[in-house]
Amino acid sequence: MYATAHQRLCVTILIRSAVSHELSLSLSLSLSLSVLCVFLSLTLCVLLSLSLSLCLSHSHSLSVCVCLSLCVCVSLSHSVCVLLSLSLSLCLSLSLSLSLCSPACHPRHKAAVVKMDEASLTVNNELDAEMVVSWLSDHCYQCVYQPLGVVPAGPGPGLPSSVDFTVGTQHGITLQLNSSLELFSCLLPRVHYHFWEHGNYSLWVKNLNDSSVVNCSMITDTETVNSYLREYIHSTHSTHSTHSLTHSLTHSLTHSLTHSLTHSLTHSLTHDLGFPCRTVETATDTILPGPATPSRRLRSLDTFRGLSLVIMVFVNYGGGRYWFFRHESWNGLTVADLVFPWFVFIMGTSISLSVSSALRCGLSRFSLFTKAVWRSVQLFLIGLLIINPNYCQGPLSWDSLRIPGVLQRLAFSYLVVVSLDLCVDAWWYSAREFLLYWPAWLCVVVLETVWLCLTFLLPVPDCPSGYLGPGGIGDMGQYPNCTGGAAGYVDRWLLGENHIYQTPSSRVIYKSHLPFDPEGVLGSINSVLMAFLGLQAGKILLHYKDQHSSIMARFLIWSLVLGIISAVLTKCSLNEGFIPINKNLWSLSYVTTLACFALLLLVLIYYTVDVKRWWSGAPFYYPGMNSILVYVGHEVLEEYFPFRWRMADSQSHAEHLTQNLLATSCWVLISFLLHRKNIFWKI
């Protein structure tokens, strides 16, 4: 009997040892893949999106990009890569398929004389009259043609005079040809063409046998490969090398971690990577104090915040220098315009949960308000420092100190929304998230009324009332000094021209010369609205706790209502609406549209992370837990290695894209390591 029991005990120990060894091996491999595959998955999904969006039609490029990215990542057998590739492929494919898809017959040839997003155009004039060439971007609404250059008359019949020009390739261009002779001026047509980066083109202007007929023809001089596709092909070799390096490093790390860190890895992965059997705590923001007692944590909020932050870091680092990863010049949206409002929105959601938790722990409303004031002051001061970096080069210059900024706007919105939340007593009504907080809603309505009155009724010198345009060459050049209308005027009057942003995005296309700050005073009112809508999302989470269907239904209803408001304000158009979508102005339609998108995205993340627990939120969860540190760190260390280095070809999108992806991945890795060490920066 004793021998049998002893044998059973030995067998049990051996089985447990084997199971523990296999579990440690698999967990170690999972960690290695989690860290090493972040950059690989980012690169693969970007390259797939770039190539397929250009080669396929509008209706199929998005689905094929998602499917191929999913196939690649499933082969790596890791949920982090699957979700990361899916999210980035959606953004990239949607932007690229809408803007860059065109017939595959546009050959291009790289010219040494042109820079990034430029092409070489040679205009050949066979007319016996001088010709003036002007251009207009398709992206410039109601703009004046800009002079490109003058082409002299041909020296003789059939002998052209030629002049080389550099043209932009980000958007389509219309060329207008004017002759010094009235006869030819009325005969010269306008030529519309979308040039491709680093291409060589020739425009021939000929007078045929009939002197009353002028022929214009655009010719591609050299059959070359599309630059996006070319960069994809050139990057294929590096992708294969990266995969081989990942495999070898994974193998070595697996063995080392298995033997030395089995226990710590088991504990870390179970809690950090978020297996479905985990227990979680109440979601809090890094600005507000956390709850004293642990309860269930909504990882979807940190994941949402982290996703917004990661895209924000990638965009701020340059986004590969692609135009759709830069802020829109005036009306409209790009990927870069999405993330800041989403961050403000989720800040409002976290405020709701944090304040509720703090009140349940016995803290007074006055103490919470004083802490909110102090934290807002800290955020504002930190924002002043990071957007005025010349303090590292000597005394801070007060003459050119920029006052508005991202953290400054966050500080203002945070303080106002916390104040609104703390000033409302917990009365209970049936329409909970609205009637319960009607005094706060009333304050928000008053703020929006103030914004509308100032925007549309405030007299601005030399500008029409209610002007929302970019100034410069927009609106046929009638209001060159009216950039932003009342919003720009209030900033220049209140803060001074030297204390606001000097190079706004409207300079790129609309050639505006006045300073204009996209984080200005009037726009801060609408950022309060964005944070307040996030606060209401938090109230829904509180009032319908653990009622997943009710929460998601409410989110979808709010999203639908905000979407309808946006459709009415914009008339479903880019420039013709009552209030166009405009990030520079933080217009009302911009807020309602981005809040609509935010609620839809939050429903998706909430369902996959907290309801079904198909996804732990990694890797976005980690930056979301250390958002202030990641944002401040990426701004302060932007110019230092490994976030930036000297490139062999600074005019290559591929090199910029690689650098920006690596820099963003570094911050994801840093936030992961800080999370493992329980290091969080809270103010």
N, C-alpha and C positions, 0 to 999 in steps of 0.2 A: 504493500500500500504506500509506504513512504517513498520507495523508489519510483513508483508510478507518479505520485504527486510531484516528486522532484523533477522527473522528466518533463511533466506538463509545464512546470514553472520555467524550466530552461527553454522549452519550445516557445512559450509565450514571450519570454524576454527576447529571444532571437527574432521573433516576428515583429515585435514592437521596435527593435533596433533597426530592422530592415525597412520597416515603414517610415520610421523617423529619418533614416538616411535618404530614402527616395523623396520624402517630402522636402527635406532640406535642399536636395539637389534641384528639385523642380522650382522651389522658391528662389534659390540663388539664380537659376537661369532666368526666372521671371524678372528679378531685379535688374540683372544685366541687360536684358532686352528692353526694359522700361527706360533705362538711362541711355543706352547706346542707339536705340532705334528712333529717338525723338527727331534728331536731325535727318536721318535717312527717310523717315516717313514724310517729314515736311518737304524734303527735296523731291521725292518721288511724286507726291500729289501735285506740287507746283509744276514740275516738268510735264506730267501727263496733261494737266489742265492747259498749259501753254500750247502744247503741240496739238492736242485734239480740238481745242476751241477754235483753232485756226483752220484745221483741215476738214472739220465736219460741219454739218449744217446747224442752224440755230436750234432746231427742234430735237437734235440727237446728241449734241456735244455734251450737254450737262449729264444726261443719263449714262453715256459711255464713260465719261471721266469718273463718275462715282463708282461704276461697276469695276473698272480697271483698278482704281485705287483700292477698292475693297478686296479684289482678288490678290493684289500684291501684298496687302497687309494681312490677309488671312493666311497667306503662305508663311508669314512671320509668326503666326499664332499668338498674337497679343492684342488684347482689346484696346490698349492705349493707342496703338498705331491705327486701328480700324476707325476709332472715333475721331482721332486727329486728322487723318486723311479725308474722312467724309466731310468734316466741317470746312477744312480749307479748300477742298475740291469744289464744294458748293459755291463758296464765295468767289474763288478764282474763275471757275468755269462760267458762272453767271455773268461776271464782269466782262470776261474775255469774249464769250460767245455773242454778247450784245454789241461789243465795240470793235472787235478785231476780226470777226468772221467775214470773209470775202472770198470771191472766186480764187481758186488756187493758181490762176494763171498770172499772178503778179510776181514776176521774177525780180530779184534784187541783187545788187552787187555792192559790196562794201567799198567805199571810197575813203582814201586816207585823209582827205581834206575836211570831211564832215565829222561832226561830233554825235553824241548820243541823241536819238530822236530827231535826226536831221537827214536830209537827202540832198544830192547835188542835181541841180536843174540847169541845163544849158538852153538858152533861148536863141534861136537862129532866125534872123530877120532878113528876108529877101525883098522886102518892100523898099521903095525908093524914098521912104520917109522914116524919120525917127519914131521910135515906139516906146511908150511908158508902160511898165508892167506893175500892176498893183495886185494885192492878194487879200483874201478874207477867209478866216477860219469858219468852218461849219458850226463850231461850238460858240461862236461869238454872236449873241442875239442882237439884231438891229444895230450892227456896227458899221463904221465907216471903213471903206477900203484903205489899206495901208500901202504906201509905195514900196515896191521891191527893188526897182532900178530902171535905168534907161538903156535901151538897145539902139545903137546908131543905125542909120539907114544902110542898106546893102551897097557895097562899092560899085556894083554893076549888075546887069541882068543875069540872074542865075547864080550870083555870088553873094552868099549871106554874110552878114556880120554877126558875131556870136559873143554872148556875155554869159558868164557862169554866175549862178545864184545859189544860195542855200535856203532850203525850205523846210518847214516843220513836218513831222510825220505822225504826230499824235492823233490828229483829226483830219478830216477831209478839208481841202482847200479849193476855193474858187479864184481863178486868175482872171483879172480884167486887163485887157489890152487897149491902150489908147494911142492914137497916132497924132502927130503934129499937123497932119493934113486932114481937113474936115471930111474929105471924100472917104478916106480909110477909117476914120473914127467911127462912122456910122455902120461900117461893114465888119469891123473886128468883133468876133464873138467872145463870150465868156467861156472859160475852160474850167470844168470841175474835175478834180482828180484827188485820189487818196494816195499820197506817196508812201513808200515804205522805207524804213530806216536804212541808212547807208546805201540807198539806191542811186543809180546814175540814170538820169532821164534827159531827153531832148524834146523841146517844143519847137516845131517848125512852123513858121508863118510865111506863107507863099502867096504870091499874086499869080493866079493861073492865067491861061490865055486870055480869058475875058477879064479885063481890068476891073470890072465891077464885082468880081468874086474873089474873096480872100479865104484861103484854106488854112486851118490850124490843125495840127496833128501832134499827139503826144506819143513818143517812142521810148521804149525801154531799151537802153543801149546794150545791156549785157544780161543774158539769162543767168540768174543766180538763185540761190536758195533763200526762202523766207528766213529772216533773221531769228525769229522766235524758234522756228524749227531747226535752224542751224545751231543755235545755242543748245537746244535739246540734244542734238546729235553729238556735239562736242562734249556735252556733260555726261553722255552715256558711259564713257570710259571711266570717268571719276566715280560714277554711281556704282559700277561694277567693282572698282577698287574699294569703295567705301563698304560694300557688302562683304567683300573678302576680309577687310580689316575688322568689321563687326563680328564676323564669324570667329576669327582667331581670338579676338579679345574676349568674346563671350565664353569661348572654351577655357581660356586661362583663368578668367575671373570665376567661372563656375567651380573649378577645382579649388582655387584658393579660398573662396568664400565658403564652400562646403565644409572645409576642414577647420576654418578658424572662426567663422561667424555664424554658425548654424543656429544657435539659440537667439542671438540678437536679430538675425534676419527673419526668423519665424515670427518673433514678436512684432518686428517693424512692419513686415509685409501684411500681417493680419490687420494691423491698425491703420497703416499709412495708405496702402493701396486699396483698402476698402472692399474686402470680400463681402458677398451678400449676407453673410451671417453676422456682420459687425453690429455693434451698438454705437450710437452717435449722440452728440450733444446739441443743444440749442444754438442756432446760427447767430453769430454776432459780427459786427463790423470791427475793423481794426481801429476805428476812431472811438467808439463807445466802449465802456467797461463790460466785461463778460459777466455772465450770471454767476452767482455764488454757489448754486447747486446745479449739478449736472443733470441734463435731460436730453431728449432726442435732438440731434443736430441735423439740420437740413443741409446736406452737402451740395445740393443743387444751387444754392445761393452763392457759395464760395466758388463753385465751378463756373457759374455765369460770370461772376466778377473776374475770375481768372482768365476766362476766354476773352472777355473784353480787354483785359490788361495785356494779354499776350499779343493780340492783334494791334493794340495801340503801340506797344514797344516795337513791333515789326514795322509798322507804318512810320513811326518817328525815326527809326534808323534808316529809312529810305525806301523800304518796300521794293528793292531791286530797281529803283528809279523808274518803275512803270507808272504811267499817268493815272491809272485806276487805283493805285495805292497812294495817291496824293489827294489833298483836299480839292474839292471842286472849285473852279475859279469863281463862280457866283451861284446861280440857281442850279439845283440838281443834287445828286448824291453819288459818291464813290464809296469804296470800302472804307477809306480813311474817315469818312464822315459818320460812320455808324457807331464807333466804339465809345467815344466820350459821353454821348447821351446815355448809352447803355450803362456805363459806369455810374453816372449820376442816378439813373433809375434804380439800380441795385443798391446804391447807398441809401436811398430812401426806404427801400424794403428792409434793409438791415437796421435802420434807425427804429422802425416800428417794433421789430422783435426785441431789440436791445433795450429800448425804453420800457417796454412791457415787462421784460425780465427783471430789470433793475427796480422797478416799482414793486414787483412782487417780493423782492428781497428786502424791502423796507426802506429804501432810499427815498428821500424827499424830492419833490419836484424842483424845489429851489436849488438843492445841491446838484441835481442833474443839469439844471440850466447853467449854473456857474461853471461846471466842468465843460459843458458844451461851448461856452464862451471862450474859455481858456484854450480848448483844443482848436477852435476856429482861429484864434489869434496865432497859435503855433503853425497851423497849416498855411495861413496867409504869409507869415514870415518866411517859412521854408520855401514857399512858392516864389517870393521875391528874390531869394538867394539863387535859386537854380535857374531862373530866367535872366538873371543879370550876372553872368559868370566872370565879369571883369574884376571882381573883388580878388581873384587869384593873381591879378597882374598889378595890383597896387590899390590905392584908395578907391572906394566906390564912388562913382560919378553920379551925383544927384541930378545933374542937368539932363542926363539921358536915361534915367532909371525908368524902366517899364513897370507900370503898376499892375495892370490886369494880367491874368494868367490862368492856367488850368487849376492849380491848387488854390488860387485865390477865389476862383468861382466855386470850387468845391466847398471851401470854407464858408462862403456866404450862403450858398444853398443849404449846407448842413445846418448852420445856425438858425436860419429862418424856419426850416422844416422841423427841427427839434423843438423850437419855440412853439410852433403851431401844435405839435403833438402833445407837449407838456401842458399847454393852456386849455386843453379840452378834458373835462371830467368824464368819467366812464359811465355815461348814461346808456341805456339799452333800448334800442328800437328794432322793429322788424327788418327794415332795410338797413342792415347793420353797418356796412362799410361806408354808407353815404349819410344817412340821417344821424347816425351816432356822432359824426364829426362835422355837422353842418356849420358850426362856427369857423372851423378851419377852412372848409370849402368857401365860406363867405369871404374870408381873408384872401384866398387865392383868386377868387373872382374879382375882388377889388384890385389886386395886383395886375391881373390881366387887363382890366379896364384902363388902368393907368398906362400900361404898355401900348394898348390900342390908341389911346388919346394922344400920347406923346408921338407915336410913330406916324399917325395919319393927320394930326391937327397941329403939331408944333411947327411954327413958321421957321424955315431954314433959309438963310440968305442966298439968293440967286438960285434957288431950287424950288420945284413945284411941291405943293403939300402932298404928303403921303408917298413921296418918292422912295422906292425900294431898289433902285438900280445900282449898278457898279460905278457909274460915272465914266470917266475916261472917254474911250471911243464908242461906248455903248449908247443906245438911244440916239443913234446918228450923230453923236458928238455934241448934242445940245447942252448937256449938263456935265462937263468934264470935272468940275470941282464939287460934285454932289455924291461922292462915294458913300453908300450906306444911308443916305438921307438923314433922318433925325438921329439914328443910332450913332453915326459918325460925328454928327454935329455936337451931340451931347458929350461924347468922349473928348473931343477936341476942346470944348468949352470948359468942361469940368476938370479934366486931367491935364490938358495941354498936349500939343502935338508931339512933343519930345518924350512923353511918358506913355505912349501907346505903341502898338506894333507898327514898325516902319515899312515892312515888305509884305503886305497882304497878298493873298492868292489872286486877287483880281488884277494884279499887275501883269500876270503872265499873258492873258488873252486880251483883257480890256484896256491895258496900258494906262491904268489909273495911277496917278502920282501922289495922291494924298495918303497920309498914314491912316490906317483903319485897323482896329483891334477886334478880332473875332470873339474875344472874351470880354467885351465891353460892358458898360453899365446897363443899358436897356436889355441886352441879351441875358443878363443875369436874372432878370425877372422871369423869363421863360425857363431858365434852368431850375428855378424854384418850382415851377409847375411840373417839370420832369421828375424832380425828386419827390414831389408830393404824390404824383401818380404811382411812383414806386412805393411810397408809404402806404397807399391804399392797397397795393398788392400784398404788403406785409400784414395789413389788417385782415385781409381775406384769409391769409394763412393762419392767423391767430383765432379768428372767429369760427373757422371751419376746420379746426385742427383734426388731423387724421381722417377727414372726409375728402378723400382724394378726388372723387368725381365732382363734388360741389366746388372744390377749389379750382380744378381745371375748367369747369363750366363757367365759373365767374371770370376767370382769366380770359377765356375765349369771347365772352360777351363784351367785356371791357375792350378787348382788342377790336372787335367788330364795330363798336360805337366810335372808337377813336379813328378807325379806318374810314368810316363814313364821314366824320368831321373833316378828315384830311382830303377826301375826295371833293367835298363841297368847297373847301377853301382854295384848292388848287385847280378846280374844274377838270381834274384828271389830266392836266397838262403841265409842261415844264415851266413855261414862262407866261402863260396867259391867264393864270388864276388870280383870285382876289389877293391871296397871300401865297406866293410861291414857296416851295421848299428851299430854304437857304440856311446853310450852316454858319456862314459869316454873320448873319443877322440873328441867328437862333430864332427864326420866325415861328409863329404859332403853328403853322402847318408842319414845320420841321419837327417840332416837339411831339405833336399828335401822331405823326407818321412813325417816328422812331420809337415812341411808346407802344404803338401798335405792334411793331416788329419785336420789341423787347418782350412783350407779353406772350407772343407766339413762341419765341425762342425759350422763354422761361417754362412754358407748358411742356415743350419737348424735353428740356433738361430735367425738369421736375419728374416727369413720367419715367424717364429712363434711369435716373439716378436714385430718386427717393421712393418711387412707387414700385417699379418692377425690379430695381437694383440690378439692371443689366450692365451698368457702367458705374465705376467708382468715382468718376469725375477726373481721374488722372489723365494727363499731367496738369490740366488747367486748375485743378483744385489747389495745388501747392502755391502758385503765384497768387491765387485768390485769398489765401490765408495770410499773405505777407504783402498786400497790395501797395502800401505806402513805401515800404523798403524797396520793392522792385521798381516802382515808378521813379522815386528819387534817385536810386542807384543808377538806373539806365540813363537818366539825364546827366548826372554828374560824371559818370565814367564813360560817356559815349565816345570820346576821342582816344580812349586808351585800349591797348591790347588786353584781352583777345576780342574786344568788341569792334575794333577797327584796326586795319593795317594798310600799308602801302600796296596798292594793287598794280599788277603788271599792265593791265589795260583798263584805265579808269573810264573809258567810253563803252564798256561792255556791260550789258544788262546782266549777263550770266555771272560775272564776278561780283557785281553789287548784290545780286540775289543770294549768292553763296555766302557773302560776308554778313548780310542782314539776317539770313536764316541761322547761321552759326551764332551770331550775337544774341538773337532771341532765344535760341536753344540753351545758351549759357545761363540766361536768367531763369529759365525753367528749371535747369539743373541746380542752380544755386538755391532757388526757393525749395526744391525737394530736399536738399541737404539740410537747409535750415529747419525745415519741418521735422526731419528725423531727429534733430538736436533740440527740438522744442524752442527754437529761437524765433520770436515774433517781435516786430517793432510796432508798438502801440503808443499813440500819443493822446 
